[in-house]
Amino acid sequence: MAMDEAELAAIEHALRRRAEALEVRITGMATPPERGSGIGFGKRVGDGTTEAVKRLTEFGVGSSLESSQARVLRALEKLHGGTYGTCDDCGRPIAPARLSVSPESVLCIDCARGAR
């Protein structure tokens, strides 16, 4: 997939912005709860239970954010290595439409479906 310098620079800029945004979100989620927030699963629904459920939900979201961050960083690595736009699994080109929607894609659509 041949791209000119301007296209590569735009992709790199978009990927770097995405990586920074993900880092901010991940760092924010890593902040411990306020002291005395009473996290627990008691018999009554209260602030502590609500906070505990929120933290469990954030754990799942955090894991997803970390996966996204890894893909973005891998896409940047591929961009610098000259392999951006090729699938990490099969080596075939990733469809330009896929890359335009999701520039951090490192797998073609067929390999991405199989990775689930």
CNS distance restraints for C-alpha pairs under 8 A (distance, minus, plus):
assign (resid   1 and name CA) (resid  85 and name CA) 6.33 0.50 0.50
assign (resid   1 and name CA) (resid  86 and name CA) 7.89 0.50 0.50
assign (resid   1 and name CA) (resid  93 and name CA) 6.88 0.50 0.50
assign (resid   3 and name CA) (resid   7 and name CA) 6.00 0.50 0.50
assign (resid   3 and name CA) (resid   8 and name CA) 6.41 0.50 0.50
assign (resid   4 and name CA) (resid   8 and name CA) 6.35 0.50 0.50
assign (resid   5 and name CA) (resid   9 and name CA) 6.03 0.50 0.50
assign (resid   6 and name CA) (resid  10 and name CA) 6.13 0.50 0.50
assign (resid   7 and name CA) (resid  11 and name CA) 6.18 0.50 0.50
assign (resid   8 and name CA) (resid  12 and name CA) 6.08 0.50 0.50
assign (resid   8 and name CA) (resid  79 and name CA) 7.64 0.50 0.50
assign (resid   9 and name CA) (resid  13 and name CA) 6.08 0.50 0.50
assign (resid  10 and name CA) (resid  14 and name CA) 6.18 0.50 0.50
assign (resid  11 and name CA) (resid  15 and name CA) 6.08 0.50 0.50
assign (resid  11 and name CA) (resid 103 and name CA) 6.98 0.50 0.50
assign (resid  12 and name CA) (resid  16 and name CA) 6.04 0.50 0.50
assign (resid  12 and name CA) (resid  76 and name CA) 6.67 0.50 0.50
assign (resid  12 and name CA) (resid  79 and name CA) 7.45 0.50 0.50
assign (resid  13 and name CA) (resid  17 and name CA) 6.19 0.50 0.50
assign (resid  14 and name CA) (resid  18 and name CA) 6.17 0.50 0.50
assign (resid  15 and name CA) (resid  19 and name CA) 6.08 0.50 0.50
assign (resid  15 and name CA) (resid  72 and name CA) 6.15 0.50 0.50
assign (resid  15 and name CA) (resid  73 and name CA) 7.95 0.50 0.50
assign (resid  15 and name CA) (resid  75 and name CA) 7.73 0.50 0.50
assign (resid  15 and name CA) (resid  76 and name CA) 6.80 0.50 0.50
assign (resid  15 and name CA) (resid 103 and name CA) 7.15 0.50 0.50
assign (resid  15 and name CA) (resid 104 and name CA) 6.85 0.50 0.50
assign (resid  16 and name CA) (resid  20 and name CA) 6.16 0.50 0.50
assign (resid  16 and name CA) (resid  72 and name CA) 8.00 0.50 0.50
assign (resid  16 and name CA) (resid  76 and name CA) 7.84 0.50 0.50
assign (resid  17 and name CA) (resid  21 and name CA) 6.17 0.50 0.50
assign (resid  18 and name CA) (resid  22 and name CA) 6.13 0.50 0.50
assign (resid  18 and name CA) (resid  72 and name CA) 7.34 0.50 0.50
assign (resid  19 and name CA) (resid  23 and name CA) 6.13 0.50 0.50
assign (resid  19 and name CA) (resid  69 and name CA) 5.99 0.50 0.50
assign (resid  19 and name CA) (resid  72 and name CA) 6.21 0.50 0.50
assign (resid  19 and name CA) (resid  73 and name CA) 7.06 0.50 0.50
assign (resid  20 and name CA) (resid  24 and name CA) 6.28 0.50 0.50
assign (resid  21 and name CA) (resid  25 and name CA) 6.36 0.50 0.50
assign (resid  22 and name CA) (resid  26 and name CA) 6.05 0.50 0.50
assign (resid  22 and name CA) (resid  65 and name CA) 6.50 0.50 0.50
assign (resid  22 and name CA) (resid  66 and name CA) 7.83 0.50 0.50
assign (resid  22 and name CA) (resid  68 and name CA) 7.81 0.50 0.50
assign (resid  22 and name CA) (resid  69 and name CA) 6.20 0.50 0.50
assign (resid  23 and name CA) (resid  27 and name CA) 5.95 0.50 0.50
assign (resid  23 and name CA) (resid  69 and name CA) 7.56 0.50 0.50
assign (resid  24 and name CA) (resid  28 and name CA) 6.07 0.50 0.50
assign (resid  25 and name CA) (resid  29 and name CA) 6.21 0.50 0.50
assign (resid  25 and name CA) (resid  65 and name CA) 7.94 0.50 0.50
assign (resid  26 and name CA) (resid  30 and name CA) 6.31 0.50 0.50
assign (resid  26 and name CA) (resid  62 and name CA) 6.29 0.50 0.50
assign (resid  26 and name CA) (resid  65 and name CA) 6.83 0.50 0.50
assign (resid  26 and name CA) (resid  66 and name CA) 7.32 0.50 0.50
assign (resid  27 and name CA) (resid  31 and name CA) 6.87 0.50 0.50
assign (resid  29 and name CA) (resid  58 and name CA) 7.10 0.50 0.50
assign (resid  29 and name CA) (resid  62 and name CA) 7.04 0.50 0.50
assign (resid  33 and name CA) (resid  37 and name CA) 6.75 0.50 0.50
assign (resid  37 and name CA) (resid  47 and name CA) 7.63 0.50 0.50
assign (resid  37 and name CA) (resid  48 and name CA) 6.28 0.50 0.50
assign (resid  37 and name CA) (resid  51 and name CA) 7.63 0.50 0.50
assign (resid  38 and name CA) (resid  47 and name CA) 7.40 0.50 0.50
assign (resid  38 and name CA) (resid  48 and name CA) 4.66 0.50 0.50
assign (resid  39 and name CA) (resid  47 and name CA) 7.75 0.50 0.50
assign (resid  39 and name CA) (resid  48 and name CA) 4.16 0.50 0.50
assign (resid  39 and name CA) (resid  49 and name CA) 6.09 0.50 0.50
assign (resid  39 and name CA) (resid  50 and name CA) 8.00 0.50 0.50
assign (resid  39 and name CA) (resid  51 and name CA) 5.91 0.50 0.50
assign (resid  39 and name CA) (resid  52 and name CA) 5.22 0.50 0.50
assign (resid  40 and name CA) (resid  48 and name CA) 5.30 0.50 0.50
assign (resid  40 and name CA) (resid  49 and name CA) 5.30 0.50 0.50
assign (resid  40 and name CA) (resid  51 and name CA) 7.96 0.50 0.50
assign (resid  40 and name CA) (resid  52 and name CA) 5.96 0.50 0.50
assign (resid  41 and name CA) (resid  45 and name CA) 7.90 0.50 0.50
assign (resid  41 and name CA) (resid  48 and name CA) 7.12 0.50 0.50
assign (resid  41 and name CA) (resid  49 and name CA) 5.00 0.50 0.50
assign (resid  41 and name CA) (resid  52 and name CA) 7.10 0.50 0.50
assign (resid  42 and name CA) (resid  49 and name CA) 6.71 0.50 0.50
assign (resid  44 and name CA) (resid  49 and name CA) 7.90 0.50 0.50
assign (resid  45 and name CA) (resid  49 and name CA) 5.68 0.50 0.50
assign (resid  45 and name CA) (resid  50 and name CA) 6.95 0.50 0.50
assign (resid  46 and name CA) (resid  50 and name CA) 6.06 0.50 0.50
assign (resid  47 and name CA) (resid  51 and name CA) 5.98 0.50 0.50
assign (resid  48 and name CA) (resid  52 and name CA) 6.13 0.50 0.50
assign (resid  49 and name CA) (resid  53 and name CA) 6.16 0.50 0.50
assign (resid  50 and name CA) (resid  54 and name CA) 6.08 0.50 0.50
assign (resid  51 and name CA) (resid  55 and name CA) 6.13 0.50 0.50
assign (resid  52 and name CA) (resid  56 and name CA) 6.27 0.50 0.50
assign (resid  53 and name CA) (resid  57 and name CA) 6.20 0.50 0.50
assign (resid  54 and name CA) (resid  58 and name CA) 6.11 0.50 0.50
assign (resid  55 and name CA) (resid  59 and name CA) 6.15 0.50 0.50
assign (resid  56 and name CA) (resid  60 and name CA) 6.78 0.50 0.50
assign (resid  57 and name CA) (resid  61 and name CA) 6.38 0.50 0.50
assign (resid  58 and name CA) (resid  62 and name CA) 5.70 0.50 0.50
assign (resid  59 and name CA) (resid  63 and name CA) 6.20 0.50 0.50
assign (resid  60 and name CA) (resid  64 and name CA) 6.38 0.50 0.50
assign (resid  61 and name CA) (resid  65 and name CA) 6.13 0.50 0.50
assign (resid  62 and name CA) (resid  66 and name CA) 6.13 0.50 0.50
assign (resid  63 and name CA) (resid  67 and name CA) 6.32 0.50 0.50
assign (resid  64 and name CA) (resid  68 and name CA) 6.24 0.50 0.50
assign (resid  65 and name CA) (resid  69 and name CA) 6.06 0.50 0.50
assign (resid  66 and name CA) (resid  70 and name CA) 6.17 0.50 0.50
assign (resid  67 and name CA) (resid  71 and name CA) 6.37 0.50 0.50
assign (resid  68 and name CA) (resid  72 and name CA) 6.24 0.50 0.50
assign (resid  69 and name CA) (resid  73 and name CA) 6.15 0.50 0.50
assign (resid  70 and name CA) (resid  74 and name CA) 6.05 0.50 0.50
assign (resid  71 and name CA) (resid  75 and name CA) 6.06 0.50 0.50
assign (resid  71 and name CA) (resid 104 and name CA) 5.77 0.50 0.50
assign (resid  71 and name CA) (resid 105 and name CA) 6.85 0.50 0.50
assign (resid  71 and name CA) (resid 106 and name CA) 6.84 0.50 0.50
assign (resid  72 and name CA) (resid  76 and name CA) 6.28 0.50 0.50
assign (resid  72 and name CA) (resid 104 and name CA) 4.82 0.50 0.50
assign (resid  72 and name CA) (resid 105 and name CA) 7.80 0.50 0.50
assign (resid  73 and name CA) (resid  77 and name CA) 6.19 0.50 0.50
assign (resid  74 and name CA) (resid  78 and name CA) 6.16 0.50 0.50
assign (resid  74 and name CA) (resid 104 and name CA) 7.75 0.50 0.50
assign (resid  74 and name CA) (resid 106 and name CA) 7.29 0.50 0.50
assign (resid  75 and name CA) (resid  79 and name CA) 6.05 0.50 0.50
assign (resid  75 and name CA) (resid  84 and name CA) 6.52 0.50 0.50
assign (resid  75 and name CA) (resid 103 and name CA) 7.65 0.50 0.50
assign (resid  75 and name CA) (resid 104 and name CA) 5.27 0.50 0.50
assign (resid  75 and name CA) (resid 105 and name CA) 6.85 0.50 0.50
assign (resid  75 and name CA) (resid 106 and name CA) 6.14 0.50 0.50
assign (resid  76 and name CA) (resid  80 and name CA) 6.29 0.50 0.50
assign (resid  76 and name CA) (resid  84 and name CA) 7.94 0.50 0.50
assign (resid  76 and name CA) (resid 104 and name CA) 7.96 0.50 0.50
assign (resid  77 and name CA) (resid  81 and name CA) 6.08 0.50 0.50
assign (resid  78 and name CA) (resid  82 and name CA) 5.97 0.50 0.50
assign (resid  78 and name CA) (resid  83 and name CA) 4.92 0.50 0.50
assign (resid  78 and name CA) (resid  84 and name CA) 4.67 0.50 0.50
assign (resid  79 and name CA) (resid  83 and name CA) 6.10 0.50 0.50
assign (resid  79 and name CA) (resid  84 and name CA) 4.58 0.50 0.50
assign (resid  80 and name CA) (resid  84 and name CA) 7.87 0.50 0.50
assign (resid  84 and name CA) (resid 106 and name CA) 7.74 0.50 0.50
assign (resid  85 and name CA) (resid  93 and name CA) 5.74 0.50 0.50
assign (resid  85 and name CA) (resid  94 and name CA) 5.19 0.50 0.50
assign (resid  85 and name CA) (resid  95 and name CA) 7.76 0.50 0.50
assign (resid  85 and name CA) (resid  96 and name CA) 7.80 0.50 0.50
assign (resid  85 and name CA) (resid  99 and name CA) 7.34 0.50 0.50
assign (resid  85 and name CA) (resid 105 and name CA) 8.00 0.50 0.50
assign (resid  85 and name CA) (resid 106 and name CA) 7.15 0.50 0.50
assign (resid  86 and name CA) (resid  91 and name CA) 5.48 0.50 0.50
assign (resid  86 and name CA) (resid  92 and name CA) 5.51 0.50 0.50
assign (resid  86 and name CA) (resid  93 and name CA) 4.34 0.50 0.50
assign (resid  86 and name CA) (resid  94 and name CA) 5.36 0.50 0.50
assign (resid  86 and name CA) (resid 106 and name CA) 7.01 0.50 0.50
assign (resid  86 and name CA) (resid 107 and name CA) 7.40 0.50 0.50
assign (resid  86 and name CA) (resid 108 and name CA) 7.55 0.50 0.50
assign (resid  87 and name CA) (resid  91 and name CA) 4.65 0.50 0.50
assign (resid  87 and name CA) (resid  92 and name CA) 5.46 0.50 0.50
assign (resid  87 and name CA) (resid  93 and name CA) 6.02 0.50 0.50
assign (resid  87 and name CA) (resid  94 and name CA) 5.89 0.50 0.50
assign (resid  87 and name CA) (resid 106 and name CA) 5.52 0.50 0.50
assign (resid  87 and name CA) (resid 107 and name CA) 4.43 0.50 0.50
assign (resid  87 and name CA) (resid 108 and name CA) 5.28 0.50 0.50
assign (resid  87 and name CA) (resid 111 and name CA) 7.91 0.50 0.50
assign (resid  88 and name CA) (resid 106 and name CA) 5.84 0.50 0.50
assign (resid  88 and name CA) (resid 107 and name CA) 5.65 0.50 0.50
assign (resid  89 and name CA) (resid 107 and name CA) 6.62 0.50 0.50
assign (resid  89 and name CA) (resid 111 and name CA) 6.73 0.50 0.50
assign (resid  90 and name CA) (resid 111 and name CA) 7.40 0.50 0.50
assign (resid  92 and name CA) (resid 108 and name CA) 7.36 0.50 0.50
assign (resid  93 and name CA) (resid 108 and name CA) 7.03 0.50 0.50
assign (resid  94 and name CA) (resid  98 and name CA) 6.93 0.50 0.50
assign (resid  94 and name CA) (resid  99 and name CA) 7.04 0.50 0.50
assign (resid  94 and name CA) (resid 105 and name CA) 7.99 0.50 0.50
assign (resid  94 and name CA) (resid 106 and name CA) 7.76 0.50 0.50
assign (resid  94 and name CA) (resid 107 and name CA) 6.79 0.50 0.50
assign (resid  94 and name CA) (resid 108 and name CA) 4.66 0.50 0.50
assign (resid  94 and name CA) (resid 109 and name CA) 7.39 0.50 0.50
assign (resid  95 and name CA) (resid  99 and name CA) 6.53 0.50 0.50
assign (resid  95 and name CA) (resid 108 and name CA) 6.94 0.50 0.50
assign (resid  95 and name CA) (resid 109 and name CA) 7.94 0.50 0.50
assign (resid  96 and name CA) (resid 100 and name CA) 6.08 0.50 0.50
assign (resid  97 and name CA) (resid 101 and name CA) 6.36 0.50 0.50
assign (resid  98 and name CA) (resid 102 and name CA) 5.82 0.50 0.50
assign (resid  98 and name CA) (resid 103 and name CA) 7.42 0.50 0.50
assign (resid  98 and name CA) (resid 105 and name CA) 7.41 0.50 0.50
assign (resid  98 and name CA) (resid 109 and name CA) 7.78 0.50 0.50
assign (resid  99 and name CA) (resid 103 and name CA) 4.37 0.50 0.50
assign (resid  99 and name CA) (resid 104 and name CA) 7.16 0.50 0.50
assign (resid  99 and name CA) (resid 105 and name CA) 6.23 0.50 0.50
assign (resid 107 and name CA) (resid 111 and name CA) 5.84 0.50 0.50
assign (resid 107 and name CA) (resid 112 and name CA) 5.56 0.50 0.50
assign (resid 108 and name CA) (resid 112 and name CA) 6.04 0.50 0.50
assign (resid 109 and name CA) (resid 113 and name CA) 6.13 0.50 0.50
assign (resid 110 and name CA) (resid 114 and name CA) 6.47 0.50 0.50
assign (resid 111 and name CA) (resid 115 and name CA) 6.20 0.50 0.50
assign (resid 112 and name CA) (resid 116 and name CA) 7.01 0.50 0.50
